[in-house]
Amino acid sequence: MALKIASDNKLKKYRREFPFTKNVTFLNHASFGPIPLRALKKTKEYYDALSLKKIMDMDEATFGMMDKIRTYIAKMIKAKPSEIGLVPNTSYGLNIVSNGLDWKRGDKILLSEVEFPANVYPWLNLKSKGVVIKFIKSKNGFFDIDNLLEAIDSGCRLLSLSYVQFFNGFKNDLKTIGKICEEKNLFFVVDGIQGIGCLDLDVSKCKIDFLACGGQKWLLSSLGTGFFYLSEKAKMKIKPAFFGWLGVDWKMNWADLLKHNLKPFSSVRKFEIGTYPFSTLWTMCSSLELFSEIGLKAVEKKVLSLLDILIDYLQNSPIQIKSSLDPKHRSGILSFSTKDCSKLHELLSRKKILTSFRENSIRVSPHFYNSFEEIEKLIQVLKKLNNLTSFIR
Ligand SMILES: Cc1ncc(COP(=O)(O)O)c(C=O)c1O
């Protein structure tokens, strides 16, 4: 513990960005992420400009800020900025692919049976085009590669999978799965929202064709922000289902808007259509700046070591851990269950320890600014429960 706290000193200064930590133990980033103070300040500056309290060069500054976002994200997932586009949420991103690929009657899409609905409905919507959806059976609630291999047959064209499963935190082995997709000629789509901002990822090593991610959870950004990655290789396969004036290369030329023959951006910006939620994007840019200062590897290390402490305790208690403890499959989410789990969730909330209740389990999801003491606080509550046999299965 002492060693862990020492290695945490570098991150300590960032705790000041989250003043609510004085009153609340927030262990719920898998649900939504609080925005850091610096992001709040930037967003406020933008609203001040909108309300003309302050004069700001809106175009240069805001379009420059969006370029920055694309660059930060590209660095985070080891892509090129030209492969990153902005979307309001994960679902919108997934719809870019589901509506942009050229489907034929009888084409098959592979999904996990334990997928968050955001990564199911955009595909179910294709049933009307005669596309068949095949759900891959999980094992103990975890995605299973053997079952994937068994499910692949000649009609399969695409696999869409979460980086991290939302309720038990199972981190999928995207490198192995990506290789399978390449060999079997499957378009590989990833819902990144429960991993990105917490775990390191290299999209090209994982041979991901398309990834969508909302900014509202681990990326500590506002609701209404998100991004997608479309690999240069896969770009040709997708046509924009929606098309708009900000998808063409207008070069911010306000003097010549009646020219209606501009070419789409050669980058994936061609999938962006109209005026953006600038205020929330300022939040996103500022939060991403924070991540770029810290580095994702340091974030991942800290989050896993916070959860190590909880795992150590749970393993020696009668409480049932629902997450995989295989290092290859661990993430920022740890789930466990007791007999009266929803009551326990309420009890924790009353004690201002915020977690979520999903699939009859308590889901704990700390971030880099959480302290080891906060995890100890949670453990202290659980220890008391251990004496209350009604909570234990
Ligand atoms: C795996 C996963 N995907 C997507 C979402 C949300 O999708 P969207 O950003 O479209 O609201 C969530 C949670 O809200 C999630 O857990």
PDBQT file of the ligand as one rigid body, heavy atoms in Angstrom, charges set to zero:
ROOT
HETATM    1  C1  LIG A 401     -20.762  -0.472 -23.959  1.00  0.00    +0.000 C 
HETATM    2  C2  LIG A 401     -21.552   0.793 -24.068  1.00  0.00    +0.000 A 
HETATM    3  N1  LIG A 401     -21.771   1.315 -25.275  1.00  0.00    +0.000 NA
HETATM    4  C3  LIG A 401     -22.476   2.459 -25.441  1.00  0.00    +0.000 A 
HETATM    5  C4  LIG A 401     -22.987   3.132 -24.359  1.00  0.00    +0.000 A 
HETATM    6  C5  LIG A 401     -23.715   4.427 -24.560  1.00  0.00    +0.000 C 
HETATM    7  O1  LIG A 401     -23.985   4.694 -25.904  1.00  0.00    +0.000 OA
HETATM    8  P1  LIG A 401     -24.262   6.183 -26.382  1.00  0.00    +0.000 P 
HETATM    9  O2  LIG A 401     -22.949   6.928 -26.238  1.00  0.00    +0.000 OA
HETATM   10  O3  LIG A 401     -24.679   6.057 -27.783  1.00  0.00    +0.000 OA
HETATM   11  O4  LIG A 401     -25.338   6.732 -25.524  1.00  0.00    +0.000 OA
HETATM   12  C6  LIG A 401     -22.806   2.599 -23.062  1.00  0.00    +0.000 A 
HETATM   13  C7  LIG A 401     -23.343   3.204 -21.834  1.00  0.00    +0.000 C 
HETATM   14  O5  LIG A 401     -24.059   4.158 -21.709  1.00  0.00    +0.000 OA
HETATM   15  C8  LIG A 401     -22.049   1.412 -22.933  1.00  0.00    +0.000 A 
HETATM   16  O6  LIG A 401     -21.822   0.893 -21.719  1.00  0.00    +0.000 OA
ENDROOT
TORSDOF 0
